[in-house]
Amino acid sequence: MNVAEATRLAVESIWANRLRSFLTLLGVIIGIAAIVATAAVINGLNGYVADKLSDLGQGTFTVQRFGIITSRDEYFEKLRKNRKIRQEDARVIRQRCRSARAVAWQAQSTAELRRGSAELREVSIDGVTAGLLEIEPFDVADGRTILPFEEQRAVPVAFIGNDVVEQLFAGVDPIGKELRIKGQPVRIIGTAQKKGSFLGFSQDNFVKIPYSLHRKLFGTRGSLRVSVQVEDPARMAECMDEVRAILRARHKLRPSEDDDFEMVTADGINSLWESMTKTIFSIAMFVVGISLVVGGVVIMNIMLVSVVERTREIGVRKAVGARQRDIVQQFLIESTLLSCLGGAIGIAVAFGASKLLSIYTPLPAEFPPWAPPVAFIVCVGIGVFFGISPARRAANLDPIEALRTE
């Protein structure tokens, strides 16, 4: 019996027992769909983080009191140990770091905005020095960014995000208009292009004002975030070492003491995120893999039942010259075809689920192109592994005894 003939018989057997075959495949369908859907979400999140969260610009890193916090205990430990980054620290970095092309800093606060009777609460108010909006990627939609003399003289101007435009200046050109921050009127000089949201959190709910104006309105108690752009991206490590040496000297740290500040790069954020998602995917693979094992056991059970139901058929085939390997091949093809059919349905379900997730939820799911071939290999492995025992049992039947079976 050739492979084509065995495949035809397997298809006929599956079609003759459509409901039973579908119920048999549920475990494989659920397992493949869950794994691929999880991979789609993680794949989409990785791309989204690389594109939006960690986009610090080419050859740029930040110096701040807290870096990437991964636990509550770590936060309190750094809160106790790390010193606040002050304006004088940032100025010394700008003066002494020779490998830096540009150094700028910002202070962050939260306040409500008012325009006439309209108000917008919980808006991020960032006091920035001139040049920060060039180091970090805030594309201008209209108007301009903050100029050096405006920062030096605390001129009451503001560069605003898209959320502020839509909620306080709907249908109106905001350039030249005023809004109030803690009672201080500020004039709008520019608007940023829309960046969208991440997992439901808007990235456009901000106002950038001159750092000197921010000091007048909010004081200097908070820590600064310093952005450093390297002259040559290939010298990133050298520049970071320069900044580290400058700050350690200013903070009077001994050689045996750890840094009391953090430096964050885009690569560092992406590496941490990808390591986290790999861990999540590994756990998901283990949990969902149980469903695949259960699906394989069900396939084996149904194939054993099929051997019992087709005992007389097997006896007839052996009586007319079918060899043991022909019988093994027939049942292995049937079990593998069952498993691959479940995998195909699971891939289709995962593809649809990833599309629906990206449309109707904040999760930026992106269907991974490697999913179909990997799912096919996994399903072939399940079909062969769990089908070999029933196939051998069928092949070892005595033809005389099989023909006597009613």
DRENNUKOL-192092 format. One record per residue (C-alpha): x, y, z; residue in one letter. Coordinates in Angstrom, 2 decimals, padded with zeros to 5 digits. Layout:
N
<site x="X" y="Y" z="Z" vogu="A"/>
...
This chain:
406
<site x="000.00" y="000.00" z="000.00" vogu="M"/>
<site x="001.45" y="003.35" z="-001.01" vogu="N"/>
<site x="001.25" y="006.58" z="000.99" vogu="V"/>
<site x="-001.43" y="008.10" z="-001.25" vogu="A"/>
<site x="-003.74" y="005.12" z="-000.79" vogu="E"/>
<site x="-003.15" y="005.10" z="002.99" vogu="A"/>
<site x="-003.90" y="008.83" z="003.14" vogu="T"/>
<site x="-007.14" y="008.35" z="001.17" vogu="R"/>
<site x="-008.29" y="005.62" z="003.58" vogu="L"/>
<site x="-007.38" y="007.82" z="006.57" vogu="A"/>
<site x="-009.41" y="010.72" z="005.20" vogu="V"/>
<site x="-012.38" y="008.43" z="004.58" vogu="E"/>
<site x="-012.17" y="007.07" z="008.12" vogu="S"/>
<site x="-012.00" y="010.56" z="009.66" vogu="I"/>
<site x="-014.89" y="011.79" z="007.51" vogu="W"/>
<site x="-017.02" y="008.76" z="008.37" vogu="A"/>
<site x="-016.70" y="009.67" z="012.08" vogu="N"/>
<site x="-016.75" y="013.47" z="011.82" vogu="R"/>
<site x="-018.16" y="014.28" z="015.27" vogu="L"/>
<site x="-015.92" y="011.81" z="017.06" vogu="R"/>
<site x="-012.90" y="013.09" z="015.14" vogu="S"/>
<site x="-013.68" y="016.71" z="016.03" vogu="F"/>
<site x="-014.11" y="015.90" z="019.72" vogu="L"/>
<site x="-010.85" y="013.97" z="019.57" vogu="T"/>
<site x="-009.06" y="017.04" z="018.21" vogu="L"/>
<site x="-010.26" y="019.53" z="020.83" vogu="L"/>
<site x="-007.19" y="019.11" z="023.03" vogu="G"/>
<site x="-004.82" y="019.71" z="020.10" vogu="V"/>
<site x="-006.92" y="022.62" z="018.80" vogu="I"/>
<site x="-006.99" y="024.35" z="022.19" vogu="I"/>
<site x="-003.29" y="023.73" z="022.84" vogu="G"/>
<site x="-002.05" y="024.97" z="019.45" vogu="I"/>
<site x="-004.43" y="027.95" z="019.46" vogu="A"/>
<site x="-003.39" y="028.98" z="022.98" vogu="A"/>
<site x="000.34" y="028.70" z="022.28" vogu="I"/>
<site x="000.18" y="030.61" z="018.99" vogu="V"/>
<site x="-002.15" y="033.29" z="020.40" vogu="A"/>
<site x="000.23" y="033.79" z="023.34" vogu="T"/>
<site x="003.15" y="034.03" z="020.93" vogu="A"/>
<site x="001.21" y="036.57" z="018.84" vogu="A"/>
<site x="000.57" y="038.79" z="021.87" vogu="V"/>
<site x="004.21" y="038.60" z="023.01" vogu="I"/>
<site x="005.47" y="039.17" z="019.47" vogu="N"/>
<site x="003.25" y="042.24" z="019.15" vogu="G"/>
<site x="004.27" y="043.58" z="022.55" vogu="L"/>
<site x="007.98" y="043.16" z="021.78" vogu="N"/>
<site x="007.60" y="045.15" z="018.58" vogu="G"/>
<site x="005.49" y="047.78" z="020.29" vogu="Y"/>
<site x="007.96" y="048.25" z="023.15" vogu="V"/>
<site x="010.86" y="048.51" z="020.71" vogu="A"/>
<site x="008.93" y="051.09" z="018.68" vogu="D"/>
<site x="007.39" y="053.28" z="021.42" vogu="K"/>
<site x="008.53" y="052.70" z="024.99" vogu="L"/>
<site x="012.25" y="052.45" z="024.51" vogu="S"/>
<site x="012.63" y="054.85" z="021.59" vogu="D"/>
<site x="015.19" y="057.13" z="023.23" vogu="L"/>
<site x="016.74" y="058.14" z="019.94" vogu="G"/>
<site x="019.96" y="057.07" z="018.26" vogu="Q"/>
<site x="022.92" y="056.95" z="020.65" vogu="G"/>
<site x="020.98" y="058.27" z="023.64" vogu="T"/>
<site x="020.76" y="057.23" z="027.29" vogu="F"/>
<site x="019.24" y="058.72" z="030.43" vogu="T"/>
<site x="020.59" y="059.24" z="033.93" vogu="V"/>
<site x="018.01" y="059.13" z="036.71" vogu="Q"/>
<site x="017.48" y="058.29" z="040.35" vogu="R"/>
<site x="015.54" y="055.12" z="039.58" vogu="F"/>
<site x="016.18" y="052.94" z="036.56" vogu="G"/>
<site x="014.17" y="049.87" z="035.65" vogu="I"/>
<site x="012.29" y="048.70" z="038.75" vogu="I"/>
<site x="011.25" y="045.03" z="038.75" vogu="T"/>
<site x="009.94" y="044.59" z="042.31" vogu="S"/>
<site x="008.58" y="046.54" z="045.27" vogu="R"/>
<site x="011.56" y="045.59" z="047.45" vogu="D"/>
<site x="013.94" y="046.88" z="044.78" vogu="E"/>
<site x="012.06" y="050.19" z="044.67" vogu="Y"/>
<site x="012.34" y="050.76" z="048.43" vogu="F"/>
<site x="016.00" y="049.72" z="048.39" vogu="E"/>
<site x="016.78" y="052.26" z="045.65" vogu="K"/>
<site x="014.63" y="054.90" z="047.36" vogu="L"/>
<site x="016.80" y="054.48" z="050.46" vogu="R"/>
<site x="020.16" y="054.30" z="048.69" vogu="K"/>
<site x="019.97" y="056.42" z="045.51" vogu="N"/>
<site x="020.42" y="060.17" z="045.68" vogu="R"/>
<site x="018.30" y="062.67" z="043.79" vogu="K"/>
<site x="019.76" y="064.00" z="040.56" vogu="I"/>
<site x="020.03" y="067.77" z="040.93" vogu="R"/>
<site x="020.38" y="070.57" z="038.38" vogu="Q"/>
<site x="024.03" y="071.08" z="039.33" vogu="E"/>
<site x="024.73" y="067.40" z="038.56" vogu="D"/>
<site x="023.23" y="067.85" z="035.09" vogu="A"/>
<site x="025.19" y="071.05" z="034.47" vogu="R"/>
<site x="028.49" y="069.39" z="035.42" vogu="V"/>
<site x="027.74" y="066.48" z="033.06" vogu="I"/>
<site x="027.08" y="069.01" z="030.26" vogu="R"/>
<site x="030.35" y="070.84" z="031.00" vogu="Q"/>
<site x="032.72" y="067.91" z="031.54" vogu="R"/>
<site x="031.45" y="065.02" z="029.39" vogu="C"/>
<site x="033.53" y="065.42" z="026.23" vogu="R"/>
<site x="031.98" y="062.53" z="024.29" vogu="S"/>
<site x="028.43" y="063.88" z="024.65" vogu="A"/>
<site x="026.95" y="065.86" z="021.77" vogu="R"/>
<site x="024.02" y="067.19" z="023.82" vogu="A"/>
<site x="022.86" y="067.07" z="027.43" vogu="V"/>
<site x="019.38" y="068.13" z="028.57" vogu="A"/>
<site x="017.20" y="067.44" z="031.57" vogu="W"/>
<site x="013.64" y="067.52" z="032.79" vogu="Q"/>
<site x="011.64" y="067.52" z="036.02" vogu="A"/>
<site x="008.29" y="065.74" z="036.15" vogu="Q"/>
<site x="005.11" y="066.69" z="038.03" vogu="S"/>
<site x="001.37" y="066.16" z="037.73" vogu="T"/>
<site x="-001.27" y="068.89" z="037.81" vogu="A"/>
<site x="-004.58" y="069.96" z="036.34" vogu="E"/>
<site x="-004.94" y="072.29" z="033.35" vogu="L"/>
<site x="-007.59" y="074.96" z="032.91" vogu="R"/>
<site x="-008.83" y="076.81" z="029.87" vogu="R"/>
<site x="-011.77" y="079.00" z="030.77" vogu="G"/>
<site x="-014.30" y="076.78" z="032.52" vogu="S"/>
<site x="-012.84" y="073.59" z="031.02" vogu="A"/>
<site x="-010.30" y="071.57" z="032.99" vogu="E"/>
<site x="-008.18" y="068.49" z="032.47" vogu="L"/>
<site x="-006.86" y="066.59" z="035.48" vogu="R"/>
<site x="-003.85" y="064.36" z="036.08" vogu="E"/>
<site x="-001.75" y="065.81" z="033.27" vogu="V"/>
<site x="001.99" y="065.21" z="033.20" vogu="S"/>
<site x="003.71" y="068.62" z="033.50" vogu="I"/>
<site x="007.37" y="068.31" z="032.47" vogu="D"/>
<site x="009.87" y="071.10" z="032.94" vogu="G"/>
<site x="012.50" y="070.71" z="030.20" vogu="V"/>
<site x="015.66" y="072.46" z="029.12" vogu="T"/>
<site x="016.06" y="073.56" z="025.52" vogu="A"/>
<site x="017.15" y="070.69" z="023.32" vogu="G"/>
<site x="015.42" y="067.88" z="025.20" vogu="L"/>
<site x="012.63" y="067.70" z="022.64" vogu="L"/>
<site x="015.31" y="067.22" z="019.97" vogu="E"/>
<site x="017.20" y="064.52" z="021.88" vogu="I"/>
<site x="014.02" y="062.59" z="022.64" vogu="E"/>
<site x="011.61" y="061.86" z="019.78" vogu="P"/>
<site x="008.65" y="064.24" z="020.15" vogu="F"/>
<site x="007.74" y="065.01" z="016.56" vogu="D"/>
<site x="006.20" y="068.44" z="016.08" vogu="V"/>
<site x="002.71" y="068.46" z="014.55" vogu="A"/>
<site x="002.35" y="072.23" z="014.51" vogu="D"/>
<site x="004.31" y="075.23" z="015.80" vogu="G"/>
<site x="007.71" y="074.73" z="017.43" vogu="R"/>
<site x="009.48" y="073.52" z="020.55" vogu="T"/>
<site x="010.94" y="075.51" z="023.47" vogu="I"/>
<site x="013.86" y="077.82" z="022.63" vogu="L"/>
<site x="016.98" y="078.40" z="024.84" vogu="P"/>
<site x="016.13" y="081.99" z="025.80" vogu="F"/>
<site x="012.62" y="080.88" z="026.89" vogu="E"/>
<site x="014.15" y="078.38" z="029.29" vogu="E"/>
<site x="016.71" y="080.90" z="030.56" vogu="Q"/>
<site x="014.07" y="083.58" z="031.28" vogu="R"/>
<site x="011.25" y="081.27" z="032.45" vogu="A"/>
<site x="008.99" y="082.47" z="029.63" vogu="V"/>
<site x="005.47" y="081.07" z="030.19" vogu="P"/>
<site x="005.17" y="078.95" z="027.04" vogu="V"/>
<site x="004.14" y="075.32" z="026.54" vogu="A"/>
<site x="004.52" y="072.46" z="024.07" vogu="F"/>
<site x="001.49" y="070.16" z="024.43" vogu="I"/>
<site x="000.49" y="066.59" z="023.61" vogu="G"/>
<site x="-002.39" y="065.45" z="021.44" vogu="N"/>
<site x="-004.70" y="064.62" z="024.38" vogu="D"/>
<site x="-004.54" y="068.22" z="025.61" vogu="V"/>
<site x="-005.28" y="069.47" z="022.09" vogu="V"/>
<site x="-008.33" y="067.22" z="021.68" vogu="E"/>
<site x="-009.82" y="067.83" z="025.12" vogu="Q"/>
<site x="-009.15" y="071.56" z="025.65" vogu="L"/>
<site x="-008.85" y="072.88" z="022.08" vogu="F"/>
<site x="-011.30" y="070.74" z="020.12" vogu="A"/>
<site x="-011.96" y="072.36" z="016.75" vogu="G"/>
<site x="-009.63" y="075.27" z="017.56" vogu="V"/>
<site x="-006.04" y="075.96" z="016.52" vogu="D"/>
<site x="-004.21" y="075.92" z="019.90" vogu="P"/>
<site x="-001.13" y="077.82" z="018.72" vogu="I"/>
<site x="-001.03" y="081.20" z="020.46" vogu="G"/>
<site x="-003.87" y="080.30" z="022.84" vogu="K"/>
<site x="-003.46" y="080.20" z="026.63" vogu="E"/>
<site x="-004.13" y="077.68" z="029.35" vogu="L"/>
<site x="-003.45" y="077.81" z="033.10" vogu="R"/>
<site x="-001.15" y="075.63" z="035.19" vogu="I"/>
<site x="-001.53" y="076.22" z="038.95" vogu="K"/>
<site x="-003.01" y="079.61" z="038.11" vogu="G"/>
<site x="-000.10" y="080.57" z="035.81" vogu="Q"/>
<site x="-001.19" y="081.44" z="032.24" vogu="P"/>
<site x="001.05" y="079.87" z="029.59" vogu="V"/>
<site x="000.97" y="080.38" z="025.84" vogu="R"/>
<site x="000.90" y="077.38" z="023.49" vogu="I"/>
<site x="003.82" y="077.47" z="021.05" vogu="I"/>
<site x="003.64" y="073.95" z="019.61" vogu="G"/>
<site x="001.85" y="070.61" z="019.53" vogu="T"/>
<site x="003.26" y="067.07" z="019.30" vogu="A"/>
<site x="002.19" y="064.42" z="016.85" vogu="Q"/>
<site x="-000.02" y="061.73" z="018.31" vogu="K"/>
<site x="001.90" y="058.77" z="019.78" vogu="K"/>
<site x="-001.11" y="056.71" z="020.88" vogu="G"/>
<site x="-001.51" y="054.58" z="023.98" vogu="S"/>
<site x="000.28" y="051.60" z="025.46" vogu="F"/>
<site x="-001.92" y="048.97" z="027.15" vogu="L"/>
<site x="-004.61" y="051.59" z="027.68" vogu="G"/>
<site x="-002.27" y="054.30" z="029.04" vogu="F"/>
<site x="-002.03" y="057.44" z="026.91" vogu="S"/>
<site x="001.38" y="058.73" z="025.83" vogu="Q"/>
<site x="-000.08" y="062.06" z="024.69" vogu="D"/>
<site x="-001.32" y="063.45" z="028.02" vogu="N"/>
<site x="001.53" y="065.88" z="028.68" vogu="F"/>
<site x="002.62" y="069.52" z="028.69" vogu="V"/>
<site x="006.27" y="070.55" z="028.30" vogu="K"/>
<site x="007.24" y="073.90" z="029.82" vogu="I"/>
<site x="010.66" y="075.55" z="030.39" vogu="P"/>
<site x="012.52" y="073.98" z="033.30" vogu="Y"/>
<site x="013.03" y="077.38" z="034.95" vogu="S"/>
<site x="009.26" y="077.98" z="034.88" vogu="L"/>
<site x="008.66" y="074.51" z="036.29" vogu="H"/>
<site x="010.98" y="075.35" z="039.23" vogu="R"/>
<site x="008.90" y="078.44" z="040.03" vogu="K"/>
<site x="005.63" y="076.51" z="039.92" vogu="L"/>
<site x="006.63" y="073.20" z="041.55" vogu="F"/>
<site x="009.89" y="073.81" z="043.39" vogu="G"/>
<site x="013.06" y="071.69" z="043.25" vogu="T"/>
<site x="012.31" y="068.82" z="045.61" vogu="R"/>
<site x="012.02" y="066.18" z="042.89" vogu="G"/>
<site x="014.82" y="064.37" z="041.11" vogu="S"/>
<site x="015.74" y="065.20" z="037.51" vogu="L"/>
<site x="016.04" y="062.89" z="034.56" vogu="R"/>
<site x="019.09" y="063.75" z="032.46" vogu="V"/>
<site x="019.18" y="062.79" z="028.77" vogu="S"/>
<site x="022.58" y="062.42" z="027.11" vogu="V"/>
<site x="023.11" y="062.11" z="023.37" vogu="Q"/>
<site x="026.47" y="060.67" z="022.36" vogu="V"/>
<site x="028.61" y="062.39" z="019.73" vogu="E"/>
<site x="029.31" y="059.02" z="018.11" vogu="D"/>
<site x="026.90" y="056.11" z="018.83" vogu="P"/>
<site x="029.87" y="053.73" z="018.66" vogu="A"/>
<site x="031.27" y="055.48" z="021.77" vogu="R"/>
<site x="028.14" y="054.91" z="023.87" vogu="M"/>
<site x="029.97" y="052.81" z="026.49" vogu="A"/>
<site x="032.78" y="055.39" z="026.75" vogu="E"/>
<site x="030.30" y="058.22" z="027.25" vogu="C"/>
<site x="028.41" y="056.27" z="029.91" vogu="M"/>
<site x="031.68" y="055.62" z="031.74" vogu="D"/>
<site x="032.47" y="059.37" z="031.64" vogu="E"/>
<site x="029.08" y="060.25" z="033.10" vogu="V"/>
<site x="029.46" y="057.56" z="035.76" vogu="R"/>
<site x="032.87" y="058.91" z="036.80" vogu="A"/>
<site x="031.53" y="062.49" z="036.96" vogu="I"/>
<site x="028.55" y="061.60" z="039.15" vogu="L"/>
<site x="030.51" y="059.27" z="041.44" vogu="R"/>
<site x="033.00" y="062.06" z="042.03" vogu="A"/>
<site x="030.21" y="064.58" z="042.75" vogu="R"/>
<site x="028.46" y="062.15" z="045.11" vogu="H"/>
<site x="031.78" y="061.33" z="046.84" vogu="K"/>
<site x="031.40" y="057.57" z="046.42" vogu="L"/>
<site x="034.27" y="055.30" z="047.42" vogu="R"/>
<site x="035.56" y="052.73" z="044.87" vogu="P"/>
<site x="033.94" y="049.91" z="046.87" vogu="S"/>
<site x="030.49" y="051.57" z="046.86" vogu="E"/>
<site x="027.84" y="050.94" z="044.22" vogu="D"/>
<site x="026.46" y="053.72" z="042.05" vogu="D"/>
<site x="023.67" y="055.72" z="043.71" vogu="D"/>
<site x="022.05" y="056.55" z="040.35" vogu="F"/>
<site x="020.87" y="054.59" z="037.31" vogu="E"/>
<site x="021.62" y="054.80" z="033.59" vogu="M"/>
<site x="019.03" y="053.49" z="031.13" vogu="V"/>
<site x="019.45" y="052.76" z="027.42" vogu="T"/>
<site x="016.96" y="051.63" z="024.79" vogu="A"/>
<site x="018.82" y="048.32" z="024.45" vogu="D"/>
<site x="018.61" y="047.81" z="028.21" vogu="G"/>
<site x="014.84" y="048.30" z="028.24" vogu="I"/>
<site x="014.36" y="046.00" z="025.25" vogu="N"/>
<site x="016.63" y="043.30" z="026.70" vogu="S"/>
<site x="014.80" y="043.32" z="030.03" vogu="L"/>
<site x="011.41" y="043.25" z="028.33" vogu="W"/>
<site x="012.38" y="040.39" z="026.02" vogu="E"/>
<site x="013.79" y="038.34" z="028.90" vogu="S"/>
<site x="010.52" y="038.86" z="030.78" vogu="M"/>
<site x="008.40" y="037.82" z="027.80" vogu="T"/>
<site x="010.59" y="034.77" z="027.20" vogu="K"/>
<site x="009.93" y="033.69" z="030.78" vogu="T"/>
<site x="006.20" y="034.28" z="030.35" vogu="I"/>
<site x="006.17" y="032.32" z="027.10" vogu="F"/>
<site x="008.12" y="029.44" z="028.66" vogu="S"/>
<site x="005.60" y="029.18" z="031.50" vogu="I"/>
<site x="002.72" y="029.42" z="029.01" vogu="A"/>
<site x="004.32" y="026.68" z="026.88" vogu="M"/>
<site x="004.53" y="024.40" z="029.91" vogu="F"/>
<site x="000.94" y="025.02" z="031.00" vogu="V"/>
<site x="-000.57" y="024.82" z="027.52" vogu="V"/>
<site x="001.65" y="021.87" z="026.66" vogu="G"/>
<site x="-000.43" y="019.84" z="029.11" vogu="I"/>
<site x="-003.39" y="020.37" z="026.77" vogu="S"/>
<site x="-001.33" y="019.01" z="023.86" vogu="L"/>
<site x="-000.36" y="015.93" z="025.88" vogu="V"/>
<site x="-004.01" y="015.37" z="026.79" vogu="V"/>
<site x="-004.93" y="015.82" z="023.12" vogu="G"/>
<site x="-002.30" y="013.25" z="022.14" vogu="G"/>
<site x="-003.59" y="010.76" z="024.74" vogu="V"/>
<site x="-007.12" y="011.20" z="023.39" vogu="V"/>
<site x="-005.87" y="010.55" z="019.85" vogu="I"/>
<site x="-004.12" y="007.38" z="021.05" vogu="M"/>
<site x="-007.29" y="006.25" z="022.84" vogu="N"/>
<site x="-009.45" y="006.82" z="019.75" vogu="I"/>
<site x="-006.94" y="005.01" z="017.56" vogu="M"/>
<site x="-007.02" y="002.02" z="019.96" vogu="L"/>
<site x="-010.81" y="002.04" z="019.70" vogu="V"/>
<site x="-010.47" y="002.22" z="015.93" vogu="S"/>
<site x="-008.19" y="-000.84" z="015.97" vogu="V"/>
<site x="-010.85" y="-002.79" z="017.88" vogu="V"/>
<site x="-013.63" y="-001.60" z="015.54" vogu="E"/>
<site x="-011.62" y="-002.49" z="012.41" vogu="R"/>
<site x="-010.14" y="-005.77" z="013.56" vogu="T"/>
<site x="-011.91" y="-007.75" z="010.83" vogu="R"/>
<site x="-010.81" y="-005.19" z="008.19" vogu="E"/>
<site x="-007.21" y="-005.57" z="009.36" vogu="I"/>
<site x="-007.51" y="-009.35" z="009.16" vogu="G"/>
<site x="-008.79" y="-009.14" z="005.58" vogu="V"/>
<site x="-005.96" y="-006.82" z="004.57" vogu="R"/>
<site x="-003.35" y="-009.14" z="006.09" vogu="K"/>
<site x="-004.99" y="-012.15" z="004.50" vogu="A"/>
<site x="-004.69" y="-010.61" z="001.01" vogu="V"/>
<site x="-001.03" y="-009.77" z="001.48" vogu="G"/>
<site x="-000.73" y="-006.57" z="003.54" vogu="A"/>
<site x="002.52" y="-006.50" z="005.47" vogu="R"/>
<site x="002.95" y="-005.33" z="009.06" vogu="Q"/>
<site x="004.60" y="-002.13" z="007.92" vogu="R"/>
<site x="001.61" y="-001.42" z="005.64" vogu="D"/>
<site x="-000.75" y="-001.65" z="008.61" vogu="I"/>
<site x="001.57" y="000.49" z="010.77" vogu="V"/>
<site x="001.81" y="003.06" z="007.98" vogu="Q"/>
<site x="-001.97" y="003.22" z="007.57" vogu="Q"/>
<site x="-002.68" y="003.88" z="011.25" vogu="F"/>
<site x="000.27" y="006.26" z="011.70" vogu="L"/>
<site x="-000.91" y="008.35" z="008.74" vogu="I"/>
<site x="-004.42" y="008.44" z="010.20" vogu="E"/>
<site x="-003.24" y="009.56" z="013.67" vogu="S"/>
<site x="-000.84" y="012.12" z="012.17" vogu="T"/>
<site x="-003.55" y="013.44" z="009.86" vogu="L"/>
<site x="-005.88" y="013.80" z="012.84" vogu="L"/>
<site x="-003.26" y="015.71" z="014.81" vogu="S"/>
<site x="-002.33" y="018.00" z="011.89" vogu="C"/>
<site x="-006.01" y="018.71" z="011.21" vogu="L"/>
<site x="-006.35" y="019.83" z="014.84" vogu="G"/>
<site x="-003.23" y="021.96" z="014.45" vogu="G"/>
<site x="-004.59" y="023.61" z="011.30" vogu="A"/>
<site x="-007.85" y="024.48" z="013.06" vogu="I"/>
<site x="-005.87" y="025.76" z="016.07" vogu="G"/>
<site x="-003.72" y="027.99" z="013.81" vogu="I"/>
<site x="-006.86" y="029.41" z="012.19" vogu="A"/>
<site x="-008.41" y="030.08" z="015.61" vogu="V"/>
<site x="-005.20" y="031.76" z="016.83" vogu="A"/>
<site x="-004.97" y="033.89" z="013.68" vogu="F"/>
<site x="-008.53" y="035.11" z="014.15" vogu="G"/>
<site x="-007.98" y="035.68" z="017.88" vogu="A"/>
<site x="-004.83" y="037.74" z="017.27" vogu="S"/>
<site x="-006.67" y="039.93" z="014.76" vogu="K"/>
<site x="-009.61" y="040.46" z="017.14" vogu="L"/>
<site x="-007.24" y="041.25" z="020.03" vogu="L"/>
<site x="-005.37" y="043.88" z="018.03" vogu="S"/>
<site x="-008.66" y="045.50" z="016.91" vogu="I"/>
<site x="-010.78" y="045.40" z="020.06" vogu="Y"/>
<site x="-008.23" y="045.45" z="022.91" vogu="T"/>
<site x="-005.09" y="047.48" z="023.75" vogu="P"/>
<site x="-002.95" y="044.37" z="023.18" vogu="L"/>
<site x="-000.96" y="044.84" z="019.94" vogu="P"/>
<site x="-001.08" y="041.16" z="018.91" vogu="A"/>
<site x="000.92" y="040.29" z="015.79" vogu="E"/>
<site x="000.60" y="036.81" z="014.28" vogu="F"/>
<site x="004.10" y="035.24" z="014.14" vogu="P"/>
<site x="005.09" y="033.94" z="010.67" vogu="P"/>
<site x="006.91" y="030.95" z="012.18" vogu="W"/>
<site x="003.72" y="029.61" z="013.80" vogu="A"/>
<site x="002.33" y="027.43" z="010.92" vogu="P"/>
<site x="005.54" y="025.45" z="010.23" vogu="P"/>
<site x="006.31" y="024.99" z="013.95" vogu="V"/>
<site x="002.72" y="023.90" z="014.64" vogu="A"/>
<site x="002.94" y="021.42" z="011.76" vogu="F"/>
<site x="006.13" y="019.88" z="013.16" vogu="I"/>
<site x="004.63" y="019.67" z="016.67" vogu="V"/>
<site x="001.44" y="018.06" z="015.36" vogu="C"/>
<site x="003.38" y="015.52" z="013.28" vogu="V"/>
<site x="005.38" y="014.64" z="016.39" vogu="G"/>
<site x="002.19" y="014.23" z="018.47" vogu="I"/>
<site x="000.54" y="012.10" z="015.77" vogu="G"/>
<site x="003.54" y="009.80" z="015.39" vogu="V"/>
<site x="004.32" y="009.51" z="019.12" vogu="F"/>
<site x="000.78" y="008.78" z="020.26" vogu="F"/>
<site x="-000.13" y="006.79" z="017.15" vogu="G"/>
<site x="002.74" y="004.30" z="017.20" vogu="I"/>
<site x="001.30" y="002.11" z="019.95" vogu="S"/>
<site x="-002.14" y="001.61" z="018.29" vogu="P"/>
<site x="-000.41" y="001.11" z="014.91" vogu="A"/>
<site x="001.83" y="-001.63" z="016.29" vogu="R"/>
<site x="-001.09" y="-003.25" z="018.05" vogu="R"/>
<site x="-003.00" y="-003.35" z="014.77" vogu="A"/>
<site x="000.03" y="-004.71" z="012.89" vogu="A"/>
<site x="000.56" y="-007.51" z="015.44" vogu="N"/>
<site x="-002.99" y="-008.85" z="015.18" vogu="L"/>
<site x="-003.18" y="-012.49" z="014.13" vogu="D"/>
<site x="-005.00" y="-012.56" z="010.78" vogu="P"/>
<site x="-006.86" y="-015.81" z="011.62" vogu="I"/>
<site x="-008.16" y="-014.43" z="014.92" vogu="E"/>
<site x="-008.94" y="-011.08" z="013.29" vogu="A"/>
<site x="-011.06" y="-012.77" z="010.58" vogu="L"/>
<site x="-013.07" y="-014.62" z="013.23" vogu="R"/>
<site x="-014.03" y="-011.34" z="014.89" vogu="T"/>
<site x="-017.68" y="-010.38" z="014.41" vogu="E"/>
